[in-house]
Amino acid sequence: MHLTCLKTVATDPAIERTQYMPGVGHRMWNGLDDNNERAAAVITAFLQSEPSPLPNYPTRTGISAFLRDHR
């Protein structure tokens, strides 16, 4: 995840959730493995105000650990 994005997550109260999708990279819709399905499920859940199929990660309080662990 790009450092600028993490700074935004840490400071913008309008951001409700963040899903880290390992193996996807910068292009969510890359057709590899189940990336398209995972991306669609996360976006659909958000638009329908439903819980995400992926954990809310990193959270605002977990950004330092996320960076420290080189995610």
TORMI-67313 format. One record per atom (N, C-alpha, C, O, CB): residue number from 1; residue in one letter; x, y, z. Coordinates in steps of 0.02 Angstrom, whole numbers. Atoms other than C-alpha are relative to their C-alpha. Glycine has a CB too. Layout:
N
NODE   k r      u      v      w
NODE NUM A      X      Y      Z
...
//
This chain:
71
NODE   k r      u      v      w
NODE   1 M     43    -58      0
NODE   1 M      0      0      0
NODE   1 M     46     61      0
NODE   1 M     95     63     36
NODE   1 M    -49      0     62
NODE   2 H    -41    -60      7
NODE   2 H     70    169    -46
NODE   2 H     -3     42     64
NODE   2 H    -55     47     95
NODE   2 H    -23     42    -60
NODE   3 L     -6    -39    -61
NODE   3 L    130    280     97
NODE   3 L    -49     59      2
NODE   3 L    -78     74     54
NODE   3 L     71     26      8
NODE   4 T     47    -56      3
NODE   4 T     23    427     38
NODE   4 T    -71    -24     17
NODE   4 T   -108     10     52
NODE   4 T      1     33    -69
NODE   5 C     66     28    -15
NODE   5 C   -132    316     46
NODE   5 C     -7    -13     74
NODE   5 C    -59      1    104
NODE   5 C    -12    -65    -39
NODE   6 L      3     14    -72
NODE   6 L    -89    263    223
NODE   6 L     -6     64     40
NODE   6 L    -40     65     91
NODE   6 L     62    -39     21
NODE   7 K      7    -64    -35
NODE   7 K    -68    444    277
NODE   7 K    -72     25     -5
NODE   7 K    -98     52     43
NODE   7 K     49     52    -30
NODE   8 T     70    -20      9
NODE   8 T   -241    479    206
NODE   8 T    -45    -41     46
NODE   8 T    -89    -13     78
NODE   8 T    -21     -7    -73
NODE   9 V     40     44    -44
NODE   9 V   -315    329    299
NODE   9 V      7     23     72
NODE   9 V    -42     22    110
NODE   9 V     22    -73     -8
NODE  10 A    -13    -20    -69
NODE  10 A   -235    391    459
NODE  10 A    -32     66     19
NODE  10 A    -46     78     78
NODE  10 A     74      5     11
NODE  11 T     23    -68    -17
NODE  11 T   -302    568    447
NODE  11 T    -70     19    -25
NODE  11 T    -98     68     -1
NODE  11 T     48     48    -27
NODE  12 D     65    -19     29
NODE  12 D   -464    569    346
NODE  12 D    -57    -38     34
NODE  12 D    -63    -99     23
NODE  12 D      0    -13    -76
NODE  13 P     54     34    -36
NODE  13 P   -615    531    455
NODE  13 P    -55    -28    -46
NODE  13 P    -96    -68    -25
NODE  13 P    -31     47     49
NODE  14 A     51     24     46
NODE  14 A   -722    501    300
NODE  14 A     15    -71    -25
NODE  14 A    -30   -105    -50
NODE  14 A     -5     47    -60
NODE  15 I    -17     69     21
NODE  15 I   -629    339    262
NODE  15 I    -26    -48     52
NODE  15 I     -6    -46    110
NODE  15 I     78     -8    -10
NODE  16 E     34     46    -46
NODE  16 E   -733    202    339
NODE  16 E     36    -66      8
NODE  16 E     35    -95     63
NODE  16 E    -70    -12    -24
NODE  17 R    -33     64     -4
NODE  17 R   -633     47    298
NODE  17 R     55     -6    -52
NODE  17 R     55     28   -103
NODE  17 R    -51    -57     -8
NODE  18 T    -57     12     45
NODE  18 T   -475    -15    216
NODE  18 T     10    -75     -4
NODE  18 T     14   -109     47
NODE  18 T     65     36     26
NODE  19 Q    -12     71      8
NODE  19 Q   -450   -188    144
NODE  19 Q     66    -10    -37
NODE  19 Q     77     15    -92
NODE  19 Q    -57    -33    -38
NODE  20 Y    -64     18     29
NODE  20 Y   -276   -253    111
NODE  20 Y    -10    -66    -36
NODE  20 Y    -33   -115     -7
NODE  20 Y     56     -5     55
NODE  21 M     10     60     40
NODE  21 M   -278   -381    -29
NODE  21 M     67    -26    -24
NODE  21 M     90     -8    -78
NODE  21 M    -47     15    -60
NODE  22 P    -66     27     18
NODE  22 P   -113   -477    -30
NODE  22 P     -2    -34    -69
NODE  22 P    -49    -69    -86
NODE  22 P     24    -49     53
NODE  23 G     -7     32     65
NODE  23 G    -55   -532   -202
NODE  23 G    -34     37    -57
NODE  23 G    -30     14   -114
NODE  23 G    -27    -67      4
NODE  24 V     36    -35     52
NODE  24 V   -159   -405   -296
NODE  24 V     42     55    -32
NODE  24 V     39     65    -92
NODE  24 V    -65     30     28
NODE  25 G    -40    -54     28
NODE  25 G    -39   -260   -317
NODE  25 G    -40     62    -14
NODE  25 G    -92     73     17
NODE  25 G     34    -24    -63
NODE  26 H     33    -63     14
NODE  26 H    -89    -94   -392
NODE  26 H    -61     -7    -45
NODE  26 H   -103     38    -48
NODE  26 H     50     47    -33
NODE  27 R     57     11     44
NODE  27 R   -213   -168   -515
NODE  27 R    -43    -55     29
NODE  27 R    -25   -114     26
NODE  27 R     23    -17    -73
NODE  28 M     44     50    -31
NODE  28 M   -356   -255   -427
NODE  28 M    -29    -47    -53
NODE  28 M    -37   -107    -40
NODE  28 M    -57     34     38
NODE  29 W     34     40     51
NODE  29 W   -435   -316   -589
NODE  29 W     52    -29    -47
NODE  29 W     58     -7   -105
NODE  29 W    -52     43    -40
NODE  30 N    -54     27     42
NODE  30 N   -290   -420   -654
NODE  30 N    -14    -70    -25
NODE  30 N     27    -98    -62
NODE  30 N     64      1     38
NODE  31 G     19     65     25
NODE  31 G   -379   -586   -685
NODE  31 G     40    -58     28
NODE  31 G     29   -115      9
NODE  31 G      7     -1    -73
NODE  32 L    -41     53    -30
NODE  32 L   -252   -683   -581
NODE  32 L    -37    -31     59
NODE  32 L    -69      5     98
NODE  32 L     69     27     21
NODE  33 D     30     36    -56
NODE  33 D   -314   -815   -460
NODE  33 D    -73     23      8
NODE  33 D   -112     22    -39
NODE  33 D     40     11     66
NODE  34 D     68    -23    -13
NODE  34 D   -473   -748   -378
NODE  34 D     -3     75     14
NODE  34 D    -48     99     47
NODE  34 D    -30    -38     58
NODE  35 N     -5    -71    -15
NODE  35 N   -421   -565   -375
NODE  35 N    -62     39    -23
NODE  35 N    -86     83     13
NODE  35 N     62     29    -33
NODE  36 N     59    -36     25
NODE  36 N   -567   -505   -482
NODE  36 N    -59    -10     46
NODE  36 N    -95     37     61
NODE  36 N    -17    -22    -72
NODE  37 E     56     16    -44
NODE  37 E   -693   -593   -371
NODE  37 E      8     33     68
NODE  37 E    -41     59     96
NODE  37 E     -7    -75      8
NODE  38 R    -11    -31    -66
NODE  38 R   -613   -529   -209
NODE  38 R    -11     75     -5
NODE  38 R    -44    104     39
NODE  38 R     72    -14     25
NODE  39 A      9    -72      8
NODE  39 A   -607   -350   -274
NODE  39 A    -74     17     -7
NODE  39 A    -99     64     24
NODE  39 A     40     26    -61
NODE  40 A     72    -13     10
NODE  40 A   -788   -358   -333
NODE  40 A    -39     -9     65
NODE  40 A    -84     30     79
NODE  40 A    -27    -47    -54
NODE  41 A     36     13    -63
NODE  41 A   -846   -431   -166
NODE  41 A      9     57     50
NODE  41 A    -38     77     83
NODE  41 A     24    -66     31
NODE  42 V    -14    -54    -46
NODE  42 V   -761   -294    -65
NODE  42 V    -37     64    -21
NODE  42 V    -68     97     21
NODE  42 V     76     13      3
NODE  43 I     32    -61     25
NODE  43 I   -827   -153   -174
NODE  43 I    -76     -5      5
NODE  43 I   -109     42     26
NODE  43 I     20     14    -73
NODE  44 T     72     11     -4
NODE  44 T  -1003   -226   -183
NODE  44 T    -24      6     72
NODE  44 T    -75     38     85
NODE  44 T    -19    -68    -29
NODE  45 A     19     -3    -70
NODE  45 A  -1011   -248      6
NODE  45 A      0     73     24
NODE  45 A    -46     94     60
NODE  45 A     47    -42     44
NODE  46 F     -3    -70    -21
NODE  46 F   -957    -67     32
NODE  46 F    -59     40    -28
NODE  46 F    -92     77      9
NODE  46 F     66     32    -23
NODE  47 L     54    -38     32
NODE  47 L  -1084      2    -92
NODE  47 L    -68    -18     28
NODE  47 L   -115     22     27
NODE  47 L      0    -12    -75
NODE  48 Q     64     22    -28
NODE  48 Q  -1222   -100    -10
NODE  48 Q     -2      7     76
NODE  48 Q    -48    -18    109
NODE  48 Q    -13    -72    -19
NODE  49 S     -5    -11    -72
NODE  49 S  -1169    -47    166
NODE  49 S     -3    -66     40
NODE  49 S    -33    -70     93
NODE  49 S    -57     46     23
NODE  50 E     -4     65    -33
NODE  50 E  -1135   -228    212
NODE  50 E     71    -10     26
NODE  50 E    118     23      3
NODE  50 E    -20    -57    -49
NODE  51 P    -67     15    -24
NODE  51 P   -988   -299    309
NODE  51 P     44    -27    -57
NODE  51 P     21    -62   -101
NODE  51 P     -3    -51     58
NODE  52 S    -47     22     52
NODE  52 S   -835   -330    203
NODE  52 S     18    -73     10
NODE  52 S     21    -98     66
NODE  52 S     63     44      1
NODE  53 P    -23     69     -5
NODE  53 P   -781   -507    163
NODE  53 P     73     -4     23
NODE  53 P     97    -58     41
NODE  53 P     -9    -36    -67
NODE  54 L    -70     -4    -23
NODE  54 L   -604   -451    208
NODE  54 L      2     43     63
NODE  54 L    -40     87     72
NODE  54 L     47     28    -55
NODE  55 P     -5    -41    -61
NODE  55 P   -548   -379    376
NODE  55 P     16     73    -16
NODE  55 P     48     88    -67
NODE  55 P     53    -29     46
NODE  56 N    -18    -70      5
NODE  56 N   -535   -192    399
NODE  56 N     72      6     23
NODE  56 N     86     11     83
NODE  56 N    -49     45     44
NODE  57 Y    -72      3    -15
NODE  57 Y   -345   -188    389
NODE  57 Y     38     35    -54
NODE  57 Y     24     22   -113
NODE  57 Y     24    -73      8
NODE  58 P    -20    -22    -67
NODE  58 P   -241    -88    417
NODE  58 P    -49     53     26
NODE  58 P    -76     93    -12
NODE  58 P     71     28     -1
NODE  59 T     41    -51    -32
NODE  59 T   -341     16    539
NODE  59 T     44     61     14
NODE  59 T    105     58      7
NODE  59 T    -33    -27     66
NODE  60 R    -39    -61    -15
NODE  60 R   -289    192    587
NODE  60 R     53    -15     53
NODE  60 R    110      8     46
NODE  60 R    -47     57     24
NODE  61 T    -48     13    -54
NODE  61 T   -207    128    745
NODE  61 T     52    -52    -19
NODE  61 T    103    -58     15
NODE  61 T    -37    -23     62
NODE  62 G    -46     52     19
NODE  62 G   -120    -14    653
NODE  62 G     47     18    -57
NODE  62 G     85    -25    -80
NODE  62 G    -37    -61    -18
NODE  63 I    -41    -20     58
NODE  63 I    -35     85    514
NODE  63 I     74     -6     15
NODE  63 I    112    -29    -27
NODE  63 I    -17     71    -21
NODE  64 S    -72      4    -17
NODE  64 S    133     96    605
NODE  64 S     24    -71     -2
NODE  64 S     78    -84    -29
NODE  64 S     12     30     69
NODE  65 A    -20     70      1
NODE  65 A    139    -92    629
NODE  65 A     -1    -28    -71
NODE  65 A     41    -68    -90
NODE  65 A    -46    -42     46
NODE  66 F      5     21     70
NODE  66 F     84   -120    449
NODE  66 F     63     20    -38
NODE  66 F     92    -20    -75
NODE  66 F    -63     32    -34
NODE  67 L    -61    -23     33
NODE  67 L    231    -15    388
NODE  67 L     62    -35     28
NODE  67 L    107    -54     -9
NODE  67 L      7     76      9
NODE  68 R    -57     33    -32
NODE  68 R    352    -91    513
NODE  68 R      9    -72    -26
NODE  68 R     65    -96    -35
NODE  68 R     -8      0     76
NODE  69 D     -1     70     23
NODE  69 D    306   -266    453
NODE  69 D      9     -6    -75
NODE  69 D      7    -61   -102
NODE  69 D    -63    -34     21
NODE  70 H    -12     -2     73
NODE  70 H    337   -212    271
NODE  70 H    -55    -31    -40
NODE  70 H    -43    -68    -88
NODE  70 H     66    -34    -17
NODE  71 R     56     26     37
NODE  71 R    163   -255    212
NODE  71 R     -5     39    -63
NODE  71 R    -49     27   -104
NODE  71 R    -67      4     40
//
